[in-house]
Every structure is written in structure tokens, then in C-alpha cells.
């Protein structure tokens, strides 16, 4: 099993886009100022996406949620 570590300083993060990956999986694409975007899918704990949103709001980083991601949030809050 390979494990990769990538560190992204909040100064280099331009935007985070929250998307849907598959039927029930949430993902995030972190757009950087220079370099390749980071894609986060199927990470533990399940609260990672909420923590990323809180991080964006605390550090004035813009974020966008797609319609599919909003649908997943709505479905998970109903349960």
C-alpha cells in the first residue's frame, strides 16, 4: 500500500470545489495557485468535508458546492 503526503499552505489554496464522486461519495478538489489540484475522495473520518468547509470560512478561502454535492448533503441530513 502506498501512502502519499502532500502539504498545502492556506496561502497557496485558491479555491475548494466540493463535488459528488460516484453514487454516495463526496469529494473535494483543492485548486492551488500554481501546481496541480489536489483531489480528496473517500477519506476518513466522514466529517472531512465539514471540516474543510469550516477551514475555508475561517481562512477566507472561496469554496463552491455543485448541485450533486448539495443533493448528497440533503440526503445525509434526512437520515
PDB file of N, CA, C and O in Angstrom:
ATOM      1  N   UNK A   1       0.846  -1.179   0.000  1.00  0.00           N
ATOM      2  CA  UNK A   1       0.000   0.000   0.000  1.00  0.00           C
ATOM      3  C   UNK A   1       0.887   1.237   0.000  1.00  0.00           C
ATOM      4  O   UNK A   1       1.787   1.363   0.830  1.00  0.00           O
ATOM      5  N   UNK A   2       0.633   2.136  -0.920  1.00  0.00           N
ATOM      6  CA  UNK A   2       1.394   3.375  -0.977  1.00  0.00           C
ATOM      7  C   UNK A   2       0.592   4.483  -0.317  1.00  0.00           C
ATOM      8  O   UNK A   2      -0.629   4.559  -0.451  1.00  0.00           O
ATOM      9  N   UNK A   3       1.291   5.318   0.381  1.00  0.00           N
ATOM     10  CA  UNK A   3       0.661   6.453   1.048  1.00  0.00           C
ATOM     11  C   UNK A   3       1.434   7.694   0.658  1.00  0.00           C
ATOM     12  O   UNK A   3       2.652   7.759   0.830  1.00  0.00           O
ATOM     13  N   UNK A   4       0.736   8.663   0.141  1.00  0.00           N
ATOM     14  CA  UNK A   4       1.366   9.900  -0.284  1.00  0.00           C
ATOM     15  C   UNK A   4       0.963  11.013   0.664  1.00  0.00           C
ATOM     16  O   UNK A   4      -0.177  11.076   1.125  1.00  0.00           O
ATOM     17  N   UNK A   5       1.910  11.884   0.944  1.00  0.00           N
ATOM     18  CA  UNK A   5       1.650  13.021   1.819  1.00  0.00           C
ATOM     19  C   UNK A   5       1.880  14.287   1.015  1.00  0.00           C
ATOM     20  O   UNK A   5       2.925  14.450   0.386  1.00  0.00           O
ATOM     21  N   UNK A   6       0.912  15.173   1.037  1.00  0.00           N
ATOM     22  CA  UNK A   6       1.018  16.450   0.341  1.00  0.00           C
ATOM     23  C   UNK A   6       0.576  17.530   1.305  1.00  0.00           C
ATOM     24  O   UNK A   6      -0.504  17.441   1.890  1.00  0.00           O
ATOM     25  N   UNK A   7       1.388  18.534   1.471  1.00  0.00           N
ATOM     26  CA  UNK A   7       1.070  19.626   2.379  1.00  0.00           C
ATOM     27  C   UNK A   7       0.701  20.854   1.548  1.00  0.00           C
ATOM     28  O   UNK A   7       1.412  21.215   0.610  1.00  0.00           O
ATOM     29  N   UNK A   8      -0.407  21.487   1.897  1.00  0.00           N
ATOM     30  CA  UNK A   8      -0.875  22.674   1.181  1.00  0.00           C
ATOM     31  C   UNK A   8      -1.080  23.796   2.191  1.00  0.00           C
ATOM     32  O   UNK A   8      -1.946  23.704   3.061  1.00  0.00           O
ATOM     33  N   UNK A   9      -0.291  24.841   2.076  1.00  0.00           N
ATOM     34  CA  UNK A   9      -0.454  26.000   2.953  1.00  0.00           C
ATOM     35  C   UNK A   9      -1.684  26.785   2.532  1.00  0.00           C
ATOM     36  O   UNK A   9      -2.036  26.821   1.353  1.00  0.00           O
ATOM     37  N   UNK A  10      -2.335  27.411   3.501  1.00  0.00           N
ATOM     38  CA  UNK A  10      -3.567  28.137   3.190  1.00  0.00           C
ATOM     39  C   UNK A  10      -3.320  29.309   2.252  1.00  0.00           C
ATOM     40  O   UNK A  10      -4.249  29.767   1.586  1.00  0.00           O
ATOM     41  N   UNK A  11      -2.100  29.798   2.186  1.00  0.00           N
ATOM     42  CA  UNK A  11      -1.775  30.901   1.280  1.00  0.00           C
ATOM     43  C   UNK A  11      -1.822  30.430  -0.174  1.00  0.00           C
ATOM     44  O   UNK A  11      -2.182  31.205  -1.060  1.00  0.00           O
ATOM     45  N   UNK A  12      -1.466  29.182  -0.429  1.00  0.00           N
ATOM     46  CA  UNK A  12      -1.418  28.652  -1.794  1.00  0.00           C
ATOM     47  C   UNK A  12      -2.769  28.155  -2.296  1.00  0.00           C
ATOM     48  O   UNK A  12      -2.922  27.918  -3.494  1.00  0.00           O
ATOM     49  N   UNK A  13      -3.750  27.991  -1.413  1.00  0.00           N
ATOM     50  CA  UNK A  13      -5.058  27.467  -1.824  1.00  0.00           C
ATOM     51  C   UNK A  13      -5.889  28.593  -2.428  1.00  0.00           C
ATOM     52  O   UNK A  13      -6.133  29.612  -1.782  1.00  0.00           O
ATOM     53  N   UNK A  14      -6.319  28.401  -3.664  1.00  0.00           N
ATOM     54  CA  UNK A  14      -7.128  29.402  -4.347  1.00  0.00           C
ATOM     55  C   UNK A  14      -8.617  29.168  -4.102  1.00  0.00           C
ATOM     56  O   UNK A  14      -9.355  30.107  -3.803  1.00  0.00           O
ATOM     57  N   UNK A  15      -9.058  27.919  -4.229  1.00  0.00           N
ATOM     58  CA  UNK A  15     -10.476  27.595  -4.104  1.00  0.00           C
ATOM     59  C   UNK A  15     -10.628  26.106  -3.843  1.00  0.00           C
ATOM     60  O   UNK A  15      -9.790  25.302  -4.251  1.00  0.00           O
ATOM     61  N   UNK A  16     -11.712  25.748  -3.156  1.00  0.00           N
ATOM     62  CA  UNK A  16     -12.046  24.339  -2.957  1.00  0.00           C
ATOM     63  C   UNK A  16     -13.419  24.099  -3.575  1.00  0.00           C
ATOM     64  O   UNK A  16     -14.378  24.814  -3.282  1.00  0.00           O
ATOM     65  N   UNK A  17     -13.499  23.095  -4.424  1.00  0.00           N
ATOM     66  CA  UNK A  17     -14.758  22.749  -5.086  1.00  0.00           C
ATOM     67  C   UNK A  17     -15.211  21.398  -4.552  1.00  0.00           C
ATOM     68  O   UNK A  17     -14.493  20.403  -4.650  1.00  0.00           O
ATOM     69  N   UNK A  18     -16.412  21.377  -3.986  1.00  0.00           N
ATOM     70  CA  UNK A  18     -16.980  20.149  -3.436  1.00  0.00           C
ATOM     71  C   UNK A  18     -17.864  19.509  -4.498  1.00  0.00           C
ATOM     72  O   UNK A  18     -18.758  20.151  -5.049  1.00  0.00           O
ATOM     73  N   UNK A  19     -17.598  18.226  -4.778  1.00  0.00           N
ATOM     74  CA  UNK A  19     -18.286  17.510  -5.848  1.00  0.00           C
ATOM     75  C   UNK A  19     -18.809  16.174  -5.343  1.00  0.00           C
ATOM     76  O   UNK A  19     -18.568  15.767  -4.207  1.00  0.00           O
ATOM     77  N   UNK A  20     -19.527  15.518  -6.224  1.00  0.00           N
ATOM     78  CA  UNK A  20     -20.006  14.163  -5.981  1.00  0.00           C
ATOM     79  C   UNK A  20     -19.142  13.201  -6.785  1.00  0.00           C
ATOM     80  O   UNK A  20     -18.887  13.427  -7.968  1.00  0.00           O
ATOM     81  N   UNK A  21     -18.695  12.130  -6.142  1.00  0.00           N
ATOM     82  CA  UNK A  21     -17.890  11.111  -6.826  1.00  0.00           C
ATOM     83  C   UNK A  21     -18.592   9.773  -6.633  1.00  0.00           C
ATOM     84  O   UNK A  21     -18.527   9.192  -5.550  1.00  0.00           O
ATOM     85  N   UNK A  22     -19.243   9.292  -7.643  1.00  0.00           N
ATOM     86  CA  UNK A  22     -19.999   8.054  -7.516  1.00  0.00           C
ATOM     87  C   UNK A  22     -21.401   8.328  -6.996  1.00  0.00           C
ATOM     88  O   UNK A  22     -21.881   9.462  -7.026  1.00  0.00           O
ATOM     89  N   UNK A  23     -22.050   7.270  -6.519  1.00  0.00           N
ATOM     90  CA  UNK A  23     -23.442   7.402  -6.081  1.00  0.00           C
ATOM     91  C   UNK A  23     -23.588   8.127  -4.757  1.00  0.00           C
ATOM     92  O   UNK A  23     -24.438   9.006  -4.620  1.00  0.00           O
ATOM     93  N   UNK A  24     -22.762   7.766  -3.777  1.00  0.00           N
ATOM     94  CA  UNK A  24     -22.939   8.331  -2.437  1.00  0.00           C
ATOM     95  C   UNK A  24     -21.662   8.915  -1.857  1.00  0.00           C
ATOM     96  O   UNK A  24     -21.600   9.169  -0.654  1.00  0.00           O
ATOM     97  N   UNK A  25     -20.657   9.132  -2.665  1.00  0.00           N
ATOM     98  CA  UNK A  25     -19.369   9.569  -2.157  1.00  0.00           C
ATOM     99  C   UNK A  25     -19.156  11.050  -2.429  1.00  0.00           C
ATOM    100  O   UNK A  25     -19.360  11.524  -3.547  1.00  0.00           O
ATOM    101  N   UNK A  26     -18.748  11.769  -1.402  1.00  0.00           N
ATOM    102  CA  UNK A  26     -18.415  13.180  -1.545  1.00  0.00           C
ATOM    103  C   UNK A  26     -16.926  13.309  -1.836  1.00  0.00           C
ATOM    104  O   UNK A  26     -16.120  12.495  -1.387  1.00  0.00           O
ATOM    105  N   UNK A  27     -16.571  14.347  -2.597  1.00  0.00           N
ATOM    106  CA  UNK A  27     -15.164  14.594  -2.886  1.00  0.00           C
ATOM    107  C   UNK A  27     -14.915  16.099  -2.891  1.00  0.00           C
ATOM    108  O   UNK A  27     -15.847  16.902  -2.948  1.00  0.00           O
ATOM    109  N   UNK A  28     -13.644  16.459  -2.831  1.00  0.00           N
ATOM    110  CA  UNK A  28     -13.249  17.861  -2.872  1.00  0.00           C
ATOM    111  C   UNK A  28     -12.035  17.999  -3.773  1.00  0.00           C
ATOM    112  O   UNK A  28     -11.123  17.173  -3.738  1.00  0.00           O
ATOM    113  N   UNK A  29     -12.033  19.050  -4.578  1.00  0.00           N
ATOM    114  CA  UNK A  29     -10.884  19.375  -5.421  1.00  0.00           C
ATOM    115  C   UNK A  29     -10.317  20.692  -4.915  1.00  0.00           C
ATOM    116  O   UNK A  29     -11.004  21.713  -4.928  1.00  0.00           O
ATOM    117  N   UNK A  30      -9.078  20.671  -4.473  1.00  0.00           N
ATOM    118  CA  UNK A  30      -8.426  21.864  -3.936  1.00  0.00           C
ATOM    119  C   UNK A  30      -7.593  22.476  -5.051  1.00  0.00           C
ATOM    120  O   UNK A  30      -6.592  21.901  -5.478  1.00  0.00           O
ATOM    121  N   UNK A  31      -8.014  23.650  -5.521  1.00  0.00           N
ATOM    122  CA  UNK A  31      -7.293  24.359  -6.577  1.00  0.00           C
ATOM    123  C   UNK A  31      -6.188  25.188  -5.931  1.00  0.00           C
ATOM    124  O   UNK A  31      -6.421  25.935  -4.980  1.00  0.00           O
ATOM    125  N   UNK A  32      -4.976  25.038  -6.473  1.00  0.00           N
ATOM    126  CA  UNK A  32      -3.812  25.709  -5.916  1.00  0.00           C
ATOM    127  C   UNK A  32      -3.384  26.867  -6.821  1.00  0.00           C
ATOM    128  O   UNK A  32      -3.676  26.874  -8.017  1.00  0.00           O
ATOM    129  N   UNK A  33      -2.693  27.839  -6.238  1.00  0.00           N
ATOM    130  CA  UNK A  33      -2.044  28.888  -7.023  1.00  0.00           C
ATOM    131  C   UNK A  33      -0.736  28.312  -7.546  1.00  0.00           C
ATOM    132  O   UNK A  33       0.283  28.350  -6.856  1.00  0.00           O
ATOM    133  N   UNK A  34      -0.760  27.791  -8.732  1.00  0.00           N
ATOM    134  CA  UNK A  34       0.403  27.114  -9.293  1.00  0.00           C
ATOM    135  C   UNK A  34       0.409  25.667  -8.846  1.00  0.00           C
ATOM    136  O   UNK A  34       0.083  25.370  -7.697  1.00  0.00           O
ATOM    137  N   UNK A  35       0.763  24.789  -9.714  1.00  0.00           N
ATOM    138  CA  UNK A  35       0.778  23.371  -9.367  1.00  0.00           C
ATOM    139  C   UNK A  35      -0.527  22.691  -9.724  1.00  0.00           C
ATOM    140  O   UNK A  35      -1.455  23.311 -10.242  1.00  0.00           O
ATOM    141  N   UNK A  36      -0.575  21.412  -9.436  1.00  0.00           N
ATOM    142  CA  UNK A  36      -1.745  20.602  -9.753  1.00  0.00           C
ATOM    143  C   UNK A  36      -2.758  20.655  -8.620  1.00  0.00           C
ATOM    144  O   UNK A  36      -2.382  20.826  -7.460  1.00  0.00           O
ATOM    145  N   UNK A  37      -4.045  20.509  -8.945  1.00  0.00           N
ATOM    146  CA  UNK A  37      -5.059  20.459  -7.886  1.00  0.00           C
ATOM    147  C   UNK A  37      -4.979  19.148  -7.110  1.00  0.00           C
ATOM    148  O   UNK A  37      -4.568  18.118  -7.645  1.00  0.00           O
ATOM    149  N   UNK A  38      -5.374  19.202  -5.854  1.00  0.00           N
ATOM    150  CA  UNK A  38      -5.451  18.010  -5.013  1.00  0.00           C
ATOM    151  C   UNK A  38      -6.888  17.522  -5.024  1.00  0.00           C
ATOM    152  O   UNK A  38      -7.819  18.325  -4.956  1.00  0.00           O
ATOM    153  N   UNK A  39      -7.076  16.221  -5.108  1.00  0.00           N
ATOM    154  CA  UNK A  39      -8.422  15.649  -5.105  1.00  0.00           C
ATOM    155  C   UNK A  39      -8.554  14.739  -3.900  1.00  0.00           C
ATOM    156  O   UNK A  39      -7.749  13.827  -3.715  1.00  0.00           O
ATOM    157  N   UNK A  40      -9.560  14.979  -3.084  1.00  0.00           N
ATOM    158  CA  UNK A  40      -9.801  14.199  -1.874  1.00  0.00           C
ATOM    159  C   UNK A  40     -11.091  13.404  -2.045  1.00  0.00           C
ATOM    160  O   UNK A  40     -12.170  13.973  -2.208  1.00  0.00           O
ATOM    161  N   UNK A  41     -10.960  12.079  -2.006  1.00  0.00           N
ATOM    162  CA  UNK A  41     -12.117  11.192  -2.156  1.00  0.00           C
ATOM    163  C   UNK A  41     -11.980  10.060  -1.151  1.00  0.00           C
ATOM    164  O   UNK A  41     -10.889   9.521  -0.970  1.00  0.00           O
ATOM    165  N   UNK A  42     -13.066   9.697  -0.500  1.00  0.00           N
ATOM    166  CA  UNK A  42     -13.130   8.544   0.415  1.00  0.00           C
ATOM    167  C   UNK A  42     -12.119   8.626   1.551  1.00  0.00           C
ATOM    168  O   UNK A  42     -11.415   7.655   1.829  1.00  0.00           O
ATOM    169  N   UNK A  43     -12.044   9.760   2.198  1.00  0.00           N
ATOM    170  CA  UNK A  43     -11.143   9.915   3.330  1.00  0.00           C
ATOM    171  C   UNK A  43     -11.890   9.698   4.629  1.00  0.00           C
ATOM    172  O   UNK A  43     -13.098   9.917   4.709  1.00  0.00           O
ATOM    173  N   UNK A  44     -11.173   9.273   5.629  1.00  0.00           N
ATOM    174  CA  UNK A  44     -11.724   9.108   6.969  1.00  0.00           C
ATOM    175  C   UNK A  44     -11.161  10.200   7.848  1.00  0.00           C
ATOM    176  O   UNK A  44      -9.979  10.511   7.699  1.00  0.00           O
ATOM    177  N   UNK A  45     -11.885  10.789   8.723  1.00  0.00           N
ATOM    178  CA  UNK A  45     -13.250  10.485   9.114  1.00  0.00           C
ATOM    179  C   UNK A  45     -14.256  11.030   8.102  1.00  0.00           C
ATOM    180  O   UNK A  45     -13.901  11.783   7.195  1.00  0.00           O
ATOM    181  N   UNK A  46     -15.504  10.641   8.273  1.00  0.00           N
ATOM    182  CA  UNK A  46     -16.556  11.073   7.354  1.00  0.00           C
ATOM    183  C   UNK A  46     -16.842  12.567   7.459  1.00  0.00           C
ATOM    184  O   UNK A  46     -17.505  13.132   6.589  1.00  0.00           O
ATOM    185  N   UNK A  47     -16.354  13.204   8.505  1.00  0.00           N
ATOM    186  CA  UNK A  47     -16.599  14.630   8.713  1.00  0.00           C
ATOM    187  C   UNK A  47     -15.568  15.506   8.012  1.00  0.00           C
ATOM    188  O   UNK A  47     -15.526  16.712   8.254  1.00  0.00           O
ATOM    189  N   UNK A  48     -14.739  14.931   7.154  1.00  0.00           N
ATOM    190  CA  UNK A  48     -13.681  15.694   6.489  1.00  0.00           C
ATOM    191  C   UNK A  48     -14.242  16.858   5.688  1.00  0.00           C
ATOM    192  O   UNK A  48     -13.678  17.951   5.728  1.00  0.00           O
ATOM    193  N   UNK A  49     -15.326  16.658   4.969  1.00  0.00           N
ATOM    194  CA  UNK A  49     -15.883  17.721   4.130  1.00  0.00           C
ATOM    195  C   UNK A  49     -16.385  18.886   4.985  1.00  0.00           C
ATOM    196  O   UNK A  49     -16.200  20.047   4.620  1.00  0.00           O
ATOM    197  N   UNK A  50     -17.017  18.581   6.119  1.00  0.00           N
ATOM    198  CA  UNK A  50     -17.473  19.642   7.012  1.00  0.00           C
ATOM    199  C   UNK A  50     -16.288  20.399   7.599  1.00  0.00           C
ATOM    200  O   UNK A  50     -16.353  21.616   7.774  1.00  0.00           O
ATOM    201  N   UNK A  51     -15.210  19.689   7.904  1.00  0.00           N
ATOM    202  CA  UNK A  51     -14.007  20.332   8.423  1.00  0.00           C
ATOM    203  C   UNK A  51     -13.364  21.224   7.363  1.00  0.00           C
ATOM    204  O   UNK A  51     -12.850  22.295   7.687  1.00  0.00           O
ATOM    205  N   UNK A  52     -13.386  20.798   6.111  1.00  0.00           N
ATOM    206  CA  UNK A  52     -12.849  21.629   5.029  1.00  0.00           C
ATOM    207  C   UNK A  52     -13.674  22.901   4.838  1.00  0.00           C
ATOM    208  O   UNK A  52     -13.114  23.969   4.587  1.00  0.00           O
ATOM    209  N   UNK A  53     -14.993  22.796   4.955  1.00  0.00           N
ATOM    210  CA  UNK A  53     -15.852  23.976   4.834  1.00  0.00           C
ATOM    211  C   UNK A  53     -15.565  24.948   5.971  1.00  0.00           C
ATOM    212  O   UNK A  53     -15.477  26.155   5.744  1.00  0.00           O
ATOM    213  N   UNK A  54     -15.419  24.439   7.187  1.00  0.00           N
ATOM    214  CA  UNK A  54     -15.081  25.297   8.326  1.00  0.00           C
ATOM    215  C   UNK A  54     -13.712  25.942   8.129  1.00  0.00           C
ATOM    216  O   UNK A  54     -13.523  27.108   8.476  1.00  0.00           O
ATOM    217  N   UNK A  55     -12.756  25.197   7.575  1.00  0.00           N
ATOM    218  CA  UNK A  55     -11.427  25.731   7.287  1.00  0.00           C
ATOM    219  C   UNK A  55     -11.512  26.873   6.277  1.00  0.00           C
ATOM    220  O   UNK A  55     -10.849  27.897   6.439  1.00  0.00           O
ATOM    221  N   UNK A  56     -12.324  26.699   5.238  1.00  0.00           N
ATOM    222  CA  UNK A  56     -12.499  27.747   4.228  1.00  0.00           C
ATOM    223  C   UNK A  56     -13.084  29.013   4.839  1.00  0.00           C
ATOM    224  O   UNK A  56     -12.616  30.118   4.566  1.00  0.00           O
ATOM    225  N   UNK A  57     -14.100  28.846   5.660  1.00  0.00           N
ATOM    226  CA  UNK A  57     -14.742  30.008   6.268  1.00  0.00           C
ATOM    227  C   UNK A  57     -13.822  30.711   7.253  1.00  0.00           C
ATOM    228  O   UNK A  57     -13.848  31.938   7.345  1.00  0.00           O
ATOM    229  N   UNK A  58     -13.013  29.967   7.987  1.00  0.00           N
ATOM    230  CA  UNK A  58     -12.101  30.563   8.964  1.00  0.00           C
ATOM    231  C   UNK A  58     -10.942  31.299   8.296  1.00  0.00           C
ATOM    232  O   UNK A  58     -10.407  32.253   8.861  1.00  0.00           O
ATOM    233  N   UNK A  59     -10.552  30.863   7.097  1.00  0.00           N
ATOM    234  CA  UNK A  59      -9.381  31.442   6.432  1.00  0.00           C
ATOM    235  C   UNK A  59      -9.722  32.243   5.175  1.00  0.00           C
ATOM    236  O   UNK A  59      -8.834  32.548   4.378  1.00  0.00           O
ATOM    237  N   UNK A  60     -10.990  32.584   4.992  1.00  0.00           N
ATOM    238  CA  UNK A  60     -11.448  33.374   3.839  1.00  0.00           C
ATOM    239  C   UNK A  60     -11.015  32.765   2.504  1.00  0.00           C
ATOM    240  O   UNK A  60     -10.530  33.474   1.622  1.00  0.00           O
ATOM    241  N   UNK A  61     -11.190  31.466   2.365  1.00  0.00           N
ATOM    242  CA  UNK A  61     -10.909  30.759   1.118  1.00  0.00           C
ATOM    243  C   UNK A  61     -12.248  30.486   0.444  1.00  0.00           C
ATOM    244  O   UNK A  61     -13.172  29.970   1.073  1.00  0.00           O
ATOM    245  N   UNK A  62     -12.351  30.831  -0.832  1.00  0.00           N
ATOM    246  CA  UNK A  62     -13.623  30.619  -1.522  1.00  0.00           C
ATOM    247  C   UNK A  62     -13.841  29.131  -1.768  1.00  0.00           C
ATOM    248  O   UNK A  62     -12.901  28.377  -2.018  1.00  0.00           O
ATOM    249  N   UNK A  63     -15.106  28.731  -1.692  1.00  0.00           N
ATOM    250  CA  UNK A  63     -15.461  27.347  -1.976  1.00  0.00           C
ATOM    251  C   UNK A  63     -16.781  27.316  -2.723  1.00  0.00           C
ATOM    252  O   UNK A  63     -17.589  28.240  -2.638  1.00  0.00           O
ATOM    253  N   UNK A  64     -16.978  26.237  -3.452  1.00  0.00           N
ATOM    254  CA  UNK A  64     -18.161  26.077  -4.273  1.00  0.00           C
ATOM    255  C   UNK A  64     -18.677  24.656  -4.103  1.00  0.00           C
ATOM    256  O   UNK A  64     -17.895  23.706  -4.070  1.00  0.00           O
ATOM    257  N   UNK A  65     -19.984  24.510  -3.996  1.00  0.00           N
ATOM    258  CA  UNK A  65     -20.608  23.191  -3.905  1.00  0.00           C
ATOM    259  C   UNK A  65     -21.440  22.973  -5.166  1.00  0.00           C
ATOM    260  O   UNK A  65     -22.262  23.814  -5.530  1.00  0.00           O
ATOM    261  N   UNK A  66     -21.222  21.840  -5.826  1.00  0.00           N
ATOM    262  CA  UNK A  66     -22.006  21.529  -7.016  1.00  0.00           C
ATOM    263  C   UNK A  66     -23.418  21.106  -6.601  1.00  0.00           C
ATOM    264  O   UNK A  66     -23.669  20.816  -5.431  1.00  0.00           O
ATOM    265  N   UNK A  67     -24.327  21.074  -7.562  1.00  0.00           N
ATOM    266  CA  UNK A  67     -25.707  20.664  -7.281  1.00  0.00           C
ATOM    267  C   UNK A  67     -25.756  19.238  -6.746  1.00  0.00           C
ATOM    268  O   UNK A  67     -26.528  18.938  -5.836  1.00  0.00           O
ATOM    269  N   UNK A  68     -24.938  18.366  -7.308  1.00  0.00           N
ATOM    270  CA  UNK A  68     -24.906  16.977  -6.849  1.00  0.00           C
ATOM    271  C   UNK A  68     -24.407  16.872  -5.411  1.00  0.00           C
ATOM    272  O   UNK A  68     -24.913  16.060  -4.637  1.00  0.00           O
ATOM    273  N   UNK A  69     -23.423  17.684  -5.051  1.00  0.00           N
ATOM    274  CA  UNK A  69     -22.916  17.671  -3.681  1.00  0.00           C
ATOM    275  C   UNK A  69     -24.000  18.156  -2.714  1.00  0.00           C
ATOM    276  O   UNK A  69     -24.176  17.587  -1.637  1.00  0.00           O
ATOM    277  N   UNK A  70     -24.718  19.200  -3.102  1.00  0.00           N
ATOM    278  CA  UNK A  70     -25.809  19.702  -2.260  1.00  0.00           C
ATOM    279  C   UNK A  70     -26.885  18.637  -2.074  1.00  0.00           C
ATOM    280  O   UNK A  70     -27.472  18.526  -0.998  1.00  0.00           O
ATOM    281  N   UNK A  71     -27.144  17.856  -3.120  1.00  0.00           N
ATOM    282  CA  UNK A  71     -28.111  16.765  -3.026  1.00  0.00           C
ATOM    283  C   UNK A  71     -27.639  15.708  -2.029  1.00  0.00           C
ATOM    284  O   UNK A  71     -28.435  15.206  -1.236  1.00  0.00           O
ATOM    285  N   UNK A  72     -26.346  15.367  -2.066  1.00  0.00           N
ATOM    286  CA  UNK A  72     -25.800  14.402  -1.104  1.00  0.00           C
ATOM    287  C   UNK A  72     -25.894  14.926   0.324  1.00  0.00           C
ATOM    288  O   UNK A  72     -26.207  14.170   1.244  1.00  0.00           O
ATOM    289  N   UNK A  73     -25.624  16.218   0.514  1.00  0.00           N
ATOM    290  CA  UNK A  73     -25.750  16.810   1.852  1.00  0.00           C
ATOM    291  C   UNK A  73     -27.189  16.731   2.341  1.00  0.00           C
ATOM    292  O   UNK A  73     -27.443  16.409   3.502  1.00  0.00           O
ATOM    293  N   UNK A  74     -28.119  17.024   1.454  1.00  0.00           N
ATOM    294  CA  UNK A  74     -29.533  16.976   1.816  1.00  0.00           C
ATOM    295  C   UNK A  74     -29.957  15.556   2.172  1.00  0.00           C
ATOM    296  O   UNK A  74     -30.690  15.352   3.140  1.00  0.00           O
ATOM    297  N   UNK A  75     -29.500  14.572   1.394  1.00  0.00           N
ATOM    298  CA  UNK A  75     -29.854  13.178   1.660  1.00  0.00           C
ATOM    299  C   UNK A  75     -29.252  12.689   2.975  1.00  0.00           C
ATOM    300  O   UNK A  75     -29.890  11.922   3.695  1.00  0.00           O
ATOM    301  N   UNK A  76     -28.041  13.119   3.295  1.00  0.00           N
ATOM    302  CA  UNK A  76     -27.405  12.658   4.530  1.00  0.00           C
ATOM    303  C   UNK A  76     -28.006  13.328   5.760  1.00  0.00           C
ATOM    304  O   UNK A  76     -27.967  12.756   6.849  1.00  0.00           O
ATOM    305  N   UNK A  77     -28.562  14.532   5.608  1.00  0.00           N
ATOM    306  CA  UNK A  77     -29.162  15.203   6.759  1.00  0.00           C
ATOM    307  C   UNK A  77     -30.555  14.663   7.071  1.00  0.00           C
ATOM    308  O   UNK A  77     -31.031  14.805   8.197  1.00  0.00           O
ATOM    309  N   UNK A  78     -31.215  14.045   6.091  1.00  0.00           N
ATOM    310  CA  UNK A  78     -32.554  13.484   6.288  1.00  0.00           C
ATOM    311  C   UNK A  78     -32.493  12.248   7.168  1.00  0.00           C
ATOM    312  O   UNK A  78     -33.420  11.995   7.937  1.00  0.00           O
ATOM    313  N   UNK A  79     -31.425  11.477   7.071  1.00  0.00           N
ATOM    314  CA  UNK A  79     -31.303  10.221   7.818  1.00  0.00           C
ATOM    315  C   UNK A  79     -31.179  10.428   9.270  1.00  0.00           C
ATOM    316  O   UNK A  79     -31.069   9.461  10.025  1.00  0.00           O
TER     317      UNK A  79
END
